[in-house]
Amino acid sequence: MPEFSKEIVSLLNFLLPGFLTAWVIYGLTNHEKPNQFERTIQALIFTAAIQAGVWLVKESLIFLGGLYTIATWGEYSEILTSYSIAMALGLLAAKSIQDDTIYSWLRIRGLTGKSSHPNEWNYLFSQPPCFVVLHLEGERRLFGWPEVWPSKPNEGHFFIVYPSWQTDDGVIELGAVEGILINAKDVKWVEFIKNKGEKIEQEQEQSAN
């Protein structure tokens, strides 16, 4: 079993908060993990931001300690603070990516045409939900509400509730069916239907009454 030098162990300990931030981001979003080299660079960048946050917290607590002392700042205080900031930074970044907060602000000002999502599929399904029509093999069309959808267009499944089949002769309602699970590989394309979101709320209110 190879032995690691103290320098490598110290470097890994230094970068661990940055890797934690990256792990949270890629664990909560649909972005694919980059290669090991890019992840190390990201960890370095996150670690720099985390260390700046640790310094700010430390100086603030030392200043407040001149007014009222609670405990002394030590090695464990720094470790706990760094991992807390790393987790908070990861959650904040993941939330920003999911909501497209930064990129939407930049798009409004004409600085970019991109979104924070990895592809158009994830961007469209991150928008306010609406009814869809799934076009399947054999010219079949399934209308309904996507309760669950895959993060990739060729992997996973759709779970469609309030389903109905659309045919050339009319609509076949499936009132007794709670939902239909559709393999994403069977879907040729997806239609997004406007102004249908009210139906969910109306049916939920009726069922509650």
Secondary structure, 3 states (H helix, E strand, C coil): CCCCCHHHHHHHHHHHHHHHHHHHHHHHCCCCCCCHHHHHHHHHHHHHHHHHHHHHHHHHHHHHHCCCCCCCCCHHHHHHHHHHHHHHHHHHHHHHHHHCHHHHHHHHCCCCCCCCCCCHHHHHHCCCCCCEEEEEHHHCEEEEEEEECCCECCECEEEEEEEEEEECCEEEECCCCCEEEEEHHHEEEEEECCCCCHHHHHHHHHHHC
